[in-house]
């Protein structure tokens, strides 16, 4: 069970009003619906890219679960179309597993992806976690205070303490930490992080990111050798997972 | 060289044989020399010369001609026991003997050389055409094999992709049935998941075989790799303990040039294996620098490998002499090694001093020229 899963369960999000479920296979749709319906008031289903975009526009769902294999086009097209008019959280169900595919999904605006095979519990946890983040984003970010083991991160006071002692972060590390926390539970691709934190095109993003993330982990992770807060999504990016 | 030796031996035998014949003829003919005409004697010697030149070549032929000349002049043409000639025309006989003997020898030798050459040519042609046929067959076989391998991989890849979606449906439905209280459904779900994982492994394997592994070797840190591996193995590390450590000065970050996702899969595979066989004893996951390589070692205190297992542990589908008790495809280590080698690294096994195994994964070291510092940050607001 991942940290985000645990966190999402202990602090249950508000029930969603409407979830849009997009999959071309009716059997699979029925199966996923079983997982989704306890988490929301209503489920709308779509089986094509066109239906998906139409439903997203007209029903304005709280969350979209999108399977990539659609008969009238690539799920990625649906994703891009929806992103032109909506910031609704989108979770992609993907049979593809290459890192390039995942990066492409994130860069196209997916909030999260679940790779097949996934368990219902896994999907439910991702849905809760994304709903929760969407609701949190409505709050002021500076209200955040994260406590885990010996570590306390207080974004409002811009302080990190380990066993009550102040830990000094460089300005870059602060920006990196804040960016990750703001998108907690969501994987940010290397490119997205590079743009959000460094805001520039030149330089070696790979080198800067790796080194700064490692330094940051040594300062804020309860056990830097086995990170639980700043999690590596192999070949894709990094994700901040809220502790339980 | 056996052929040259054989020839020398046959020449030696010729000398012996013809010299003996010479001696015997001379001994036999000598008492009869008054009853015989010189022509008879010359014919006998000429026959011997012809035989000698056939067996012994020029040296023997010429020697026999010279000897015949002197023997006939000395013993068979009066005055006897003198090289001189009694009758004026006898020198013609001797000249004829010499001329016929020398010419015959020369002709025979040349004929033999030609014959030998022709024979060698024929042999050569025969062996060349045999070689050509062998090569042709080999090429045809290689092509067939390659085609079969390609087809097999294409089939594997396609099957793996197409199995994924229906398996997902089975998995989801089974989970829901299990949640509704169907005891057997839980097992169905578990098996579906196992099948999925196996399909993924087969897909990985087919990718390493047909060269479509999309490798992206880039700058990555050992600490990041080990952390991700430890996290991935968290579920398994219950009971047994996984100890993670990067050796060396902590302020100098250990880095390598490798594809993070693929290398992580290889390391996780090694750690999972180690945990399986460690039987509850601690497993160490250690990164260190060695020369121009970044090394990741997975050390366990399990039973280790028998010499037989050590020789084959990286062979695909090899299950090992003790594998019976553990489920697995027998592909994990083969895939891990292919991944490592595809990025200029390697994967090897070593016996661990004091018992157990060390699996050692290497990748090229990346040198951090100037560590980025806080000064490179953007405007922080």
Contacts between the chains, C-beta under 8 A, distances in Angstrom:
chain1	res1	chain2	res2	distance
A	25	B	165	7.2
A	25	B	169	7.0
A	27	B	169	5.5
A	27	B	173	7.7
A	28	B	165	7.5
A	28	B	168	7.0
A	28	B	169	5.1
A	28	B	172	7.0
A	31	B	169	6.2
A	31	B	172	3.9
A	31	B	173	5.3
A	31	B	176	6.5
A	32	B	172	6.7
A	34	B	172	7.9
A	34	B	176	5.1
A	35	B	172	7.4
A	35	B	176	7.8
A	69	B	165	7.0
A	95	B	161	7.1
A	95	B	164	4.6
A	95	B	165	5.9
A	95	B	168	7.5
A	97	B	200	7.4
A	98	B	214	6.6
A	99	B	216	7.6
A	99	B	261	5.0
A	100	B	214	7.0
A	116	B	164	5.4
A	116	B	165	7.1
A	116	B	167	7.7
A	116	B	168	4.4
A	116	B	196	7.5
A	117	B	164	7.4
A	117	B	167	6.2
A	117	B	168	5.4
A	117	B	171	5.3
A	117	B	192	7.2
A	117	B	193	5.7
A	117	B	196	4.1
A	117	B	197	8.0
A	118	B	168	7.4
A	119	B	171	7.1
A	119	B	175	6.1
A	119	B	189	7.8
A	119	B	193	7.8
A	120	B	172	6.1
A	120	B	175	4.7
A	120	B	176	6.7
A	120	B	179	7.7
A	121	B	175	7.8
A	170	B	373	8.0
A	170	B	374	3.6
A	170	B	377	6.8
A	171	B	374	6.2
A	171	B	377	4.8
A	171	B	380	3.9
A	172	B	374	5.7
A	172	B	376	7.0
A	172	B	377	3.3
A	172	B	378	7.6
A	172	B	380	7.5
A	173	B	374	7.8
A	174	B	380	6.4
A	175	B	377	6.6
A	175	B	378	6.9
A	175	B	380	5.5
A	197	B	378	7.1
A	198	B	376	8.0
A	198	B	377	7.6
A	198	B	378	5.4
A	199	B	378	5.0
A	200	B	378	6.9
A	203	B	376	7.4
A	204	B	219	7.3
A	206	B	218	5.2
A	206	B	219	4.8
A	206	B	220	7.8
A	207	B	219	5.2
A	207	B	368	7.6
A	207	B	372	6.5
A	208	B	372	5.1
A	208	B	376	6.8
A	210	B	219	6.2
A	210	B	220	6.2
A	210	B	221	5.0
A	210	B	224	6.2
A	210	B	255	7.4
A	211	B	221	7.3
A	211	B	253	6.3
A	211	B	368	7.6
A	211	B	371	6.3
A	211	B	372	5.6
A	212	B	372	7.2
A	213	B	224	7.1
A	214	B	221	5.4
A	214	B	223	5.3
A	214	B	224	6.2
A	214	B	253	6.3
A	217	B	223	7.7
A	217	B	227	7.3
A	224	B	223	7.7
A	224	B	227	7.7
A	225	B	223	7.6
A	225	B	226	6.9
A	225	B	227	6.3
A	225	B	230	6.8
A	225	B	244	4.5
A	225	B	245	7.2
A	225	B	246	7.9
A	226	B	227	5.8
A	226	B	230	4.3
A	226	B	231	6.1
A	226	B	234	7.6
A	226	B	244	6.1
A	227	B	227	4.7
A	227	B	228	8.0
A	227	B	231	6.8
A	228	B	231	7.4
A	231	B	228	7.9
A	231	B	231	6.8
A	232	B	224	5.8
A	232	B	227	6.8
A	232	B	228	4.3
A	232	B	231	7.8
A	232	B	260	7.7
A	234	B	228	6.1
A	234	B	260	5.5
A	234	B	261	4.0
A	234	B	264	4.8
A	234	B	265	7.8
A	235	B	216	7.2
A	235	B	259	7.2
A	235	B	260	5.1
A	235	B	261	3.3
A	235	B	262	8.0
A	236	B	261	7.9
